[in-house]
Amino acid sequence: MTQPHIISSFDRDLEAVQALLMRMGGLVESAILDAAEALEMRDEGLALKVRDGDKAIDALEQQIHSECARLLALRAPTASDLRIVLTVMRVAAALERCGDYAKNLAKRSLILAHMSPLGGTTGSVCRMAKTAVLRLKDSLDAFIGRDKVLAADIRDRDRDIDQMYNSLFRELLTHMLEDPRAISPAMHLHFIAKNIERVGDHATSVAEQVIFLVTGEVPEEERPKADATATTSRSTEE
């Protein structure tokens, strides 16, 4: 009579930690969108809110990690249950990095609020941010639904954000070549765009974790990429 109770208790623990993950995902999505809005509207108050809100995202990641460690130690899950715990930990780590990118975006928005805007570049950045957030949301939906078809589609669409980044990169280069005064704001916008491109990469990584969760295997073929700036820009993970 005790075994069903143990299984039920473990299932509740799994559901609870996945609920924490979804809460974390919601905070990250809001942070990225708010940071992009702060950039476009030159809203320093909103940028500060995003910057300070990163503490809540970090706290959730730590809580999820602790809960997963407890499950591994006390429940000793096997097979599919073990994959769930491992996937949750990996997705939480990816979300924490995306939260950091949102914070970086907000911090640079505070600087750019005191600089002259560069044409429609902030609008391009915001469109890119919205696309990345939609990609991240789709990946989390695939996780909840254990939808490997959606996950594979997300992985195949990885190049879309890369192409947006490449286009913006060329636009920023044009501004810098035409006016040396544009170099400083253009560089800040470039770092922001690269951070958003990395959010897209992490969204794709989450989709790959969903495929691992459902099938037990990580995709072997390389994901499609379209970042043509690798030889002209350095990494901006901060």
C-alpha positions, 0 to 999 in steps of 0.5 A: 500500500505504500508504493502508490503513495511514494509514486504519487509523492514523487509525481507531485514533487516533479510537478512542483519543480516544473511549475517553478520552471514555468514561473521562471520562464514567465519572468524571463520572457517579461524581462526581455520584452520590458528591456526592449520596451525600455530601449525603444521608449527610453524609459529609464525607470523600466530599465532599472526595474528589469535590472533589479528584477534579475535577482528574482530570476536567479533565486528561482534558478537556485531553488529549482537546482536545490529541488532537483538535487533533493529529488536526485538524492532522495528519490533516485529516479530512473529512466524517464523520470531521471530525464525530466529532472536533468532536463529541468536543471538544464532548462533552468540554467538556460533561462538564467542566462537569458535573464542575464541577457535581459539585464544586460539589455536594460543596463545598456538601455540606461546608457543609450537613453542619454545618446542620440537614437540611430534611425530605426535601429531600436525598432529593429532590436525590439522586433528581434527581441519579440521574435526571440521571446516567441521562440523561447515561449514555443520551446517552453510550450514544447517542454510542457506538452512533451512535443518533439515535433514542435521542438524540432520545428523550433530547432529548424527555425534557429537561423531566423534570428541569426538573419535578423541579427546579420541585417541589424549588424550591417545597418549598424556598420553603415551608421558607424561608417557614415558618422563617427559619432554613431560608433558609441551608440552603435556598439551598445546596440550591437552588444544588445543585438548579440545578447538577443541572438544568444537568447534565440540560441538558448531557446533552441537549446531548450528545444533540443532538451525537449527532444532529449526528454521525449526520445532519450537522444540529443540531435546529432546533426548541427543546427542550421545557423546564419550568423555571418558576423563571427569573423567580425565580432567577438562574443558578448556573453557577460 
